[in-house]
């Protein structure tokens, strides 16, 4: 007996659209069945973009949606890594979380710290929950990546011999790193999160978010790898290498004065430059002359450089493998496509 043609039509429609099971109303995405809610997304979005939008930005729903898609992608990646940490028994214990919380809190008075939390729309308990996730993922990176990287004396010697001229300074040098956020999306951006500011307002919010995370103790190099929009330095943790003092003299006078006044380890405030928003970190200041391989600082620097390179390569690969193995459903992105398609019809 032949089935009526209308049954085939209904079956096709069911497969393509109408019979697709709708996700729970508050589920923005799921990772291996574990939900990421729209409440989670809204809170994370407000933390990353704390500055109230201007009227122009409020009118640009597309810009806000792009930002939320990027934030959700980060939440998905973090959830994938957190689940891997759970599977390996690497979840941070309460004492680790409390120690980290007190470390972050130490530079502030109680009132100042409460203002910091309020600015990020977090309670102390919510902040501790986030610290637990961050510490657990850090333990995962250490076990799966860092502990497996070996830098031999021969690696160090080979690197030095290949770059010996770079350790002969004709004048004093400043070793700098940077985080750059540009107001125009650059297709060449290659940071780990694939994160790009879409416009001036978005760029300003993003650099303010990164400044806040630095003040709370996060690592400069890792934030540069994840978010900096300079395609040449973000893979190396924002490392600009050694900059001669004479080159600083050619820079903007305020930047030169700022860098010369900074000490090793210090990070600059947000700087507005022609390329976009920057934060600079002084890694070290070095006198003129040939630096020998036996100099402990040279050894440490080369090992750090080689470690960062291998770490970057392995983390990027680990992310890709983990994403491939996870079952991810991004309901928010699907809803954006569905809404766009419905408007076109």
TORKOL-4160 file (C-alpha; in steps of 0.2 Angstrom, whole numbers, padded with zeros to 4 digits, m for minus):
345
<pt num="1" X="0000" Y="0000" Z="0000"/>
<pt num="2" X="0007" Y="0017" Z="m0005"/>
<pt num="3" X="0008" Y="0030" Z="0008"/>
<pt num="4" X="0000" Y="0047" Z="0004"/>
<pt num="5" X="0012" Y="0060" Z="m0002"/>
<pt num="6" X="0007" Y="0072" Z="0012"/>
<pt num="7" X="0015" Y="0060" Z="0024"/>
<pt num="8" X="0032" Y="0061" Z="0016"/>
<pt num="9" X="0030" Y="0080" Z="0016"/>
<pt num="10" X="0025" Y="0080" Z="0035"/>
<pt num="11" X="0040" Y="0069" Z="0039"/>
<pt num="12" X="0052" Y="0080" Z="0030"/>
<pt num="13" X="0046" Y="0095" Z="0038"/>
<pt num="14" X="0047" Y="0087" Z="0055"/>
<pt num="15" X="0065" Y="0082" Z="0052"/>
<pt num="16" X="0070" Y="0099" Z="0046"/>
<pt num="17" X="0061" Y="0111" Z="0058"/>
<pt num="18" X="0044" Y="0109" Z="0065"/>
<pt num="19" X="0047" Y="0093" Z="0075"/>
<pt num="20" X="0064" Y="0099" Z="0082"/>
<pt num="21" X="0063" Y="0097" Z="0100"/>
<pt num="22" X="0064" Y="0114" Z="0109"/>
<pt num="23" X="0077" Y="0116" Z="0122"/>
<pt num="24" X="0072" Y="0121" Z="0140"/>
<pt num="25" X="0068" Y="0140" Z="0140"/>
<pt num="26" X="0083" Y="0145" Z="0150"/>
<pt num="27" X="0096" Y="0134" Z="0142"/>
<pt num="28" X="0108" Y="0144" Z="0131"/>
<pt num="29" X="0119" Y="0129" Z="0128"/>
<pt num="30" X="0124" Y="0112" Z="0135"/>
<pt num="31" X="0140" Y="0102" Z="0136"/>
<pt num="32" X="0139" Y="0083" Z="0137"/>
<pt num="33" X="0121" Y="0086" Z="0144"/>
<pt num="34" X="0126" Y="0099" Z="0157"/>
<pt num="35" X="0117" Y="0115" Z="0154"/>
<pt num="36" X="0124" Y="0133" Z="0153"/>
<pt num="37" X="0109" Y="0144" Z="0157"/>
<pt num="38" X="0104" Y="0161" Z="0150"/>
<pt num="39" X="0106" Y="0167" Z="0167"/>
<pt num="40" X="0124" Y="0161" Z="0167"/>
<pt num="41" X="0127" Y="0170" Z="0150"/>
<pt num="42" X="0120" Y="0186" Z="0156"/>
<pt num="43" X="0130" Y="0187" Z="0171"/>
<pt num="44" X="0146" Y="0182" Z="0162"/>
<pt num="45" X="0142" Y="0195" Z="0148"/>
<pt num="46" X="0140" Y="0209" Z="0161"/>
<pt num="47" X="0156" Y="0204" Z="0170"/>
<pt num="48" X="0166" Y="0205" Z="0154"/>
<pt num="49" X="0157" Y="0221" Z="0148"/>
<pt num="50" X="0154" Y="0231" Z="0164"/>
<pt num="51" X="0153" Y="0248" Z="0156"/>
<pt num="52" X="0135" Y="0253" Z="0153"/>
<pt num="53" X="0131" Y="0254" Z="0134"/>
<pt num="54" X="0129" Y="0271" Z="0126"/>
<pt num="55" X="0113" Y="0275" Z="0117"/>
<pt num="56" X="0121" Y="0270" Z="0100"/>
<pt num="57" X="0127" Y="0253" Z="0107"/>
<pt num="58" X="0109" Y="0250" Z="0114"/>
<pt num="59" X="0102" Y="0252" Z="0097"/>
<pt num="60" X="0115" Y="0240" Z="0090"/>
<pt num="61" X="0107" Y="0223" Z="0095"/>
<pt num="62" X="0119" Y="0214" Z="0082"/>
<pt num="63" X="0134" Y="0220" Z="0091"/>
<pt num="64" X="0128" Y="0214" Z="0108"/>
<pt num="65" X="0123" Y="0198" Z="0101"/>
<pt num="66" X="0140" Y="0195" Z="0094"/>
<pt num="67" X="0147" Y="0199" Z="0111"/>
<pt num="68" X="0136" Y="0186" Z="0119"/>
<pt num="69" X="0140" Y="0173" Z="0106"/>
<pt num="70" X="0159" Y="0176" Z="0110"/>
<pt num="71" X="0156" Y="0175" Z="0129"/>
<pt num="72" X="0145" Y="0159" Z="0127"/>
<pt num="73" X="0159" Y="0151" Z="0117"/>
<pt num="74" X="0171" Y="0155" Z="0132"/>
<pt num="75" X="0159" Y="0147" Z="0144"/>
<pt num="76" X="0157" Y="0132" Z="0133"/>
<pt num="77" X="0176" Y="0130" Z="0133"/>
<pt num="78" X="0178" Y="0132" Z="0151"/>
<pt num="79" X="0164" Y="0119" Z="0154"/>
<pt num="80" X="0173" Y="0107" Z="0143"/>
<pt num="81" X="0189" Y="0109" Z="0153"/>
<pt num="82" X="0180" Y="0109" Z="0170"/>
<pt num="83" X="0172" Y="0092" Z="0166"/>
<pt num="84" X="0189" Y="0085" Z="0161"/>
<pt num="85" X="0196" Y="0091" Z="0177"/>
<pt num="86" X="0182" Y="0083" Z="0186"/>
<pt num="87" X="0185" Y="0066" Z="0177"/>
<pt num="88" X="0203" Y="0067" Z="0182"/>
<pt num="89" X="0200" Y="0071" Z="0200"/>
<pt num="90" X="0208" Y="0088" Z="0199"/>
<pt num="91" X="0194" Y="0099" Z="0206"/>
<pt num="92" X="0201" Y="0112" Z="0218"/>
<pt num="93" X="0198" Y="0109" Z="0237"/>
<pt num="94" X="0191" Y="0122" Z="0248"/>
<pt num="95" X="0207" Y="0127" Z="0256"/>
<pt num="96" X="0215" Y="0131" Z="0239"/>
<pt num="97" X="0200" Y="0142" Z="0235"/>
<pt num="98" X="0201" Y="0151" Z="0252"/>
<pt num="99" X="0219" Y="0154" Z="0250"/>
<pt num="100" X="0217" Y="0161" Z="0232"/>
<pt num="101" X="0202" Y="0171" Z="0238"/>
<pt num="102" X="0213" Y="0179" Z="0252"/>
<pt num="103" X="0227" Y="0182" Z="0240"/>
<pt num="104" X="0216" Y="0192" Z="0228"/>
<pt num="105" X="0208" Y="0201" Z="0242"/>
<pt num="106" X="0224" Y="0206" Z="0251"/>
<pt num="107" X="0229" Y="0222" Z="0241"/>
<pt num="108" X="0212" Y="0230" Z="0245"/>
<pt num="109" X="0203" Y="0236" Z="0260"/>
<pt num="110" X="0186" Y="0227" Z="0264"/>
<pt num="111" X="0176" Y="0242" Z="0257"/>
<pt num="112" X="0187" Y="0242" Z="0241"/>
<pt num="113" X="0186" Y="0224" Z="0238"/>
<pt num="114" X="0167" Y="0225" Z="0240"/>
<pt num="115" X="0167" Y="0238" Z="0227"/>
<pt num="116" X="0177" Y="0227" Z="0216"/>
<pt num="117" X="0164" Y="0213" Z="0218"/>
<pt num="118" X="0150" Y="0225" Z="0215"/>
<pt num="119" X="0158" Y="0231" Z="0199"/>
<pt num="120" X="0158" Y="0213" Z="0192"/>
<pt num="121" X="0141" Y="0210" Z="0199"/>
<pt num="122" X="0147" Y="0195" Z="0210"/>
<pt num="123" X="0144" Y="0190" Z="0228"/>
<pt num="124" X="0159" Y="0183" Z="0238"/>
<pt num="125" X="0152" Y="0166" Z="0236"/>
<pt num="126" X="0150" Y="0167" Z="0217"/>
<pt num="127" X="0168" Y="0174" Z="0216"/>
<pt num="128" X="0174" Y="0159" Z="0226"/>
<pt num="129" X="0164" Y="0147" Z="0214"/>
<pt num="130" X="0173" Y="0155" Z="0199"/>
<pt num="131" X="0190" Y="0154" Z="0208"/>
<pt num="132" X="0186" Y="0135" Z="0211"/>
<pt num="133" X="0183" Y="0133" Z="0192"/>
<pt num="134" X="0199" Y="0143" Z="0187"/>
<pt num="135" X="0210" Y="0134" Z="0200"/>
<pt num="136" X="0203" Y="0117" Z="0194"/>
<pt num="137" X="0206" Y="0121" Z="0176"/>
<pt num="138" X="0224" Y="0127" Z="0180"/>
<pt num="139" X="0227" Y="0110" Z="0188"/>
<pt num="140" X="0221" Y="0102" Z="0172"/>
<pt num="141" X="0233" Y="0112" Z="0162"/>
<pt num="142" X="0247" Y="0108" Z="0174"/>
<pt num="143" X="0244" Y="0089" Z="0173"/>
<pt num="144" X="0240" Y="0088" Z="0155"/>
<pt num="145" X="0251" Y="0101" Z="0147"/>
<pt num="146" X="0265" Y="0109" Z="0158"/>
<pt num="147" X="0271" Y="0094" Z="0167"/>
<pt num="148" X="0274" Y="0085" Z="0150"/>
<pt num="149" X="0285" Y="0099" Z="0143"/>
<pt num="150" X="0304" Y="0096" Z="0145"/>
<pt num="151" X="0316" Y="0110" Z="0140"/>
<pt num="152" X="0334" Y="0102" Z="0139"/>
<pt num="153" X="0351" Y="0111" Z="0141"/>
<pt num="154" X="0354" Y="0108" Z="0123"/>
<pt num="155" X="0337" Y="0116" Z="0118"/>
<pt num="156" X="0343" Y="0132" Z="0128"/>
<pt num="157" X="0360" Y="0131" Z="0120"/>
<pt num="158" X="0354" Y="0129" Z="0103"/>
<pt num="159" X="0341" Y="0144" Z="0105"/>
<pt num="160" X="0355" Y="0155" Z="0112"/>
<pt num="161" X="0367" Y="0151" Z="0098"/>
<pt num="162" X="0354" Y="0154" Z="0085"/>
<pt num="163" X="0349" Y="0171" Z="0092"/>
<pt num="164" X="0366" Y="0176" Z="0100"/>
<pt num="165" X="0366" Y="0193" Z="0091"/>
<pt num="166" X="0349" Y="0197" Z="0100"/>
<pt num="167" X="0358" Y="0196" Z="0117"/>
<pt num="168" X="0371" Y="0209" Z="0112"/>
<pt num="169" X="0364" Y="0226" Z="0117"/>
<pt num="170" X="0372" Y="0241" Z="0110"/>
<pt num="171" X="0361" Y="0252" Z="0123"/>
<pt num="172" X="0350" Y="0248" Z="0137"/>
<pt num="173" X="0334" Y="0239" Z="0133"/>
<pt num="174" X="0317" Y="0236" Z="0141"/>
<pt num="175" X="0309" Y="0219" Z="0139"/>
<pt num="176" X="0290" Y="0222" Z="0136"/>
<pt num="177" X="0274" Y="0213" Z="0134"/>
<pt num="178" X="0257" Y="0220" Z="0128"/>
<pt num="179" X="0239" Y="0216" Z="0127"/>
<pt num="180" X="0231" Y="0225" Z="0112"/>
<pt num="181" X="0212" Y="0227" Z="0109"/>
<pt num="182" X="0207" Y="0235" Z="0092"/>
<pt num="183" X="0191" Y="0244" Z="0088"/>
<pt num="184" X="0190" Y="0235" Z="0071"/>
<pt num="185" X="0188" Y="0216" Z="0069"/>
<pt num="186" X="0204" Y="0209" Z="0061"/>
<pt num="187" X="0203" Y="0193" Z="0052"/>
<pt num="188" X="0221" Y="0189" Z="0056"/>
<pt num="189" X="0218" Y="0188" Z="0075"/>
<pt num="190" X="0224" Y="0172" Z="0082"/>
<pt num="191" X="0221" Y="0172" Z="0100"/>
<pt num="192" X="0216" Y="0156" Z="0109"/>
<pt num="193" X="0198" Y="0162" Z="0112"/>
<pt num="194" X="0196" Y="0168" Z="0094"/>
<pt num="195" X="0190" Y="0184" Z="0103"/>
<pt num="196" X="0189" Y="0201" Z="0093"/>
<pt num="197" X="0181" Y="0217" Z="0098"/>
<pt num="198" X="0169" Y="0223" Z="0085"/>
<pt num="199" X="0169" Y="0242" Z="0087"/>
<pt num="200" X="0176" Y="0256" Z="0098"/>
<pt num="201" X="0163" Y="0253" Z="0112"/>
<pt num="202" X="0166" Y="0235" Z="0112"/>
<pt num="203" X="0185" Y="0237" Z="0112"/>
<pt num="204" X="0184" Y="0249" Z="0127"/>
<pt num="205" X="0173" Y="0237" Z="0137"/>
<pt num="206" X="0185" Y="0222" Z="0133"/>
<pt num="207" X="0201" Y="0231" Z="0138"/>
<pt num="208" X="0192" Y="0236" Z="0155"/>
<pt num="209" X="0187" Y="0218" Z="0158"/>
<pt num="210" X="0205" Y="0213" Z="0155"/>
<pt num="211" X="0212" Y="0226" Z="0167"/>
<pt num="212" X="0200" Y="0220" Z="0180"/>
<pt num="213" X="0205" Y="0202" Z="0178"/>
<pt num="214" X="0224" Y="0208" Z="0180"/>
<pt num="215" X="0220" Y="0217" Z="0196"/>
<pt num="216" X="0212" Y="0201" Z="0203"/>
<pt num="217" X="0228" Y="0192" Z="0200"/>
<pt num="218" X="0226" Y="0183" Z="0183"/>
<pt num="219" X="0242" Y="0180" Z="0173"/>
<pt num="220" X="0246" Y="0193" Z="0160"/>
<pt num="221" X="0253" Y="0181" Z="0147"/>
<pt num="222" X="0238" Y="0169" Z="0148"/>
<pt num="223" X="0226" Y="0184" Z="0146"/>
<pt num="224" X="0237" Y="0190" Z="0131"/>
<pt num="225" X="0236" Y="0172" Z="0123"/>
<pt num="226" X="0217" Y="0171" Z="0126"/>
<pt num="227" X="0212" Y="0189" Z="0121"/>
<pt num="228" X="0225" Y="0200" Z="0114"/>
<pt num="229" X="0222" Y="0206" Z="0096"/>
<pt num="230" X="0239" Y="0208" Z="0090"/>
<pt num="231" X="0242" Y="0193" Z="0078"/>
<pt num="232" X="0261" Y="0194" Z="0080"/>
<pt num="233" X="0263" Y="0194" Z="0099"/>
<pt num="234" X="0247" Y="0186" Z="0106"/>
<pt num="235" X="0254" Y="0168" Z="0103"/>
<pt num="236" X="0269" Y="0172" Z="0114"/>
<pt num="237" X="0259" Y="0179" Z="0128"/>
<pt num="238" X="0260" Y="0197" Z="0121"/>
<pt num="239" X="0280" Y="0197" Z="0122"/>
<pt num="240" X="0286" Y="0212" Z="0112"/>
<pt num="241" X="0305" Y="0207" Z="0115"/>
<pt num="242" X="0318" Y="0219" Z="0120"/>
<pt num="243" X="0315" Y="0237" Z="0115"/>
<pt num="244" X="0330" Y="0249" Z="0114"/>
<pt num="245" X="0328" Y="0265" Z="0125"/>
<pt num="246" X="0331" Y="0275" Z="0109"/>
<pt num="247" X="0316" Y="0267" Z="0101"/>
<pt num="248" X="0305" Y="0272" Z="0116"/>
<pt num="249" X="0311" Y="0290" Z="0113"/>
<pt num="250" X="0302" Y="0289" Z="0096"/>
<pt num="251" X="0286" Y="0284" Z="0104"/>
<pt num="252" X="0273" Y="0295" Z="0112"/>
<pt num="253" X="0281" Y="0305" Z="0125"/>
<pt num="254" X="0269" Y="0300" Z="0138"/>
<pt num="255" X="0271" Y="0281" Z="0134"/>
<pt num="256" X="0290" Y="0284" Z="0135"/>
<pt num="257" X="0289" Y="0292" Z="0152"/>
<pt num="258" X="0277" Y="0279" Z="0159"/>
<pt num="259" X="0288" Y="0264" Z="0153"/>
<pt num="260" X="0304" Y="0272" Z="0160"/>
<pt num="261" X="0296" Y="0275" Z="0177"/>
<pt num="262" X="0289" Y="0257" Z="0178"/>
<pt num="263" X="0298" Y="0243" Z="0187"/>
<pt num="264" X="0300" Y="0225" Z="0182"/>
<pt num="265" X="0284" Y="0216" Z="0184"/>
<pt num="266" X="0273" Y="0231" Z="0183"/>
<pt num="267" X="0258" Y="0233" Z="0171"/>
<pt num="268" X="0253" Y="0250" Z="0164"/>
<pt num="269" X="0236" Y="0257" Z="0165"/>
<pt num="270" X="0225" Y="0257" Z="0149"/>
<pt num="271" X="0233" Y="0267" Z="0135"/>
<pt num="272" X="0224" Y="0273" Z="0120"/>
<pt num="273" X="0235" Y="0272" Z="0105"/>
<pt num="274" X="0232" Y="0274" Z="0086"/>
<pt num="275" X="0230" Y="0255" Z="0084"/>
<pt num="276" X="0218" Y="0253" Z="0099"/>
<pt num="277" X="0219" Y="0251" Z="0118"/>
<pt num="278" X="0234" Y="0243" Z="0126"/>
<pt num="279" X="0241" Y="0238" Z="0142"/>
<pt num="280" X="0260" Y="0236" Z="0143"/>
<pt num="281" X="0270" Y="0225" Z="0155"/>
<pt num="282" X="0289" Y="0228" Z="0159"/>
<pt num="283" X="0296" Y="0211" Z="0161"/>
<pt num="284" X="0314" Y="0217" Z="0164"/>
<pt num="285" X="0326" Y="0231" Z="0161"/>
<pt num="286" X="0343" Y="0227" Z="0154"/>
<pt num="287" X="0360" Y="0236" Z="0153"/>
<pt num="288" X="0370" Y="0238" Z="0137"/>
<pt num="289" X="0383" Y="0224" Z="0132"/>
<pt num="290" X="0384" Y="0205" Z="0127"/>
<pt num="291" X="0374" Y="0194" Z="0138"/>
<pt num="292" X="0382" Y="0177" Z="0140"/>
<pt num="293" X="0373" Y="0160" Z="0140"/>
<pt num="294" X="0379" Y="0157" Z="0158"/>
<pt num="295" X="0370" Y="0172" Z="0164"/>
<pt num="296" X="0356" Y="0165" Z="0175"/>
<pt num="297" X="0344" Y="0178" Z="0168"/>
<pt num="298" X="0348" Y="0172" Z="0150"/>
<pt num="299" X="0345" Y="0154" Z="0155"/>
<pt num="300" X="0328" Y="0158" Z="0163"/>
<pt num="301" X="0322" Y="0169" Z="0149"/>
<pt num="302" X="0326" Y="0156" Z="0136"/>
<pt num="303" X="0318" Y="0142" Z="0145"/>
<pt num="304" X="0303" Y="0153" Z="0148"/>
<pt num="305" X="0302" Y="0157" Z="0129"/>
<pt num="306" X="0303" Y="0139" Z="0124"/>
<pt num="307" X="0291" Y="0134" Z="0138"/>
<pt num="308" X="0278" Y="0147" Z="0132"/>
<pt num="309" X="0280" Y="0141" Z="0114"/>
<pt num="310" X="0277" Y="0123" Z="0118"/>
<pt num="311" X="0263" Y="0127" Z="0130"/>
<pt num="312" X="0254" Y="0138" Z="0117"/>
<pt num="313" X="0255" Y="0124" Z="0104"/>
<pt num="314" X="0249" Y="0110" Z="0116"/>
<pt num="315" X="0235" Y="0120" Z="0123"/>
<pt num="316" X="0228" Y="0125" Z="0106"/>
<pt num="317" X="0229" Y="0107" Z="0101"/>
<pt num="318" X="0221" Y="0101" Z="0118"/>
<pt num="319" X="0207" Y="0113" Z="0115"/>
<pt num="320" X="0203" Y="0107" Z="0098"/>
<pt num="321" X="0204" Y="0088" Z="0103"/>
<pt num="322" X="0193" Y="0092" Z="0119"/>
<pt num="323" X="0180" Y="0101" Z="0108"/>
<pt num="324" X="0179" Y="0087" Z="0095"/>
<pt num="325" X="0176" Y="0074" Z="0109"/>
<pt num="326" X="0163" Y="0084" Z="0118"/>
<pt num="327" X="0144" Y="0084" Z="0114"/>
<pt num="328" X="0140" Y="0103" Z="0113"/>
<pt num="329" X="0124" Y="0110" Z="0108"/>
<pt num="330" X="0123" Y="0129" Z="0106"/>
<pt num="331" X="0105" Y="0134" Z="0108"/>
<pt num="332" X="0108" Y="0152" Z="0108"/>
<pt num="333" X="0118" Y="0153" Z="0092"/>
<pt num="334" X="0104" Y="0141" Z="0084"/>
<pt num="335" X="0091" Y="0153" Z="0090"/>
<pt num="336" X="0100" Y="0168" Z="0082"/>
<pt num="337" X="0100" Y="0159" Z="0065"/>
<pt num="338" X="0082" Y="0154" Z="0067"/>
<pt num="339" X="0077" Y="0172" Z="0070"/>
<pt num="340" X="0087" Y="0178" Z="0056"/>
<pt num="341" X="0079" Y="0165" Z="0044"/>
<pt num="342" X="0061" Y="0169" Z="0050"/>
<pt num="343" X="0064" Y="0188" Z="0046"/>
<pt num="344" X="0070" Y="0184" Z="0029"/>
<pt num="345" X="0055" Y="0174" Z="0024"/>
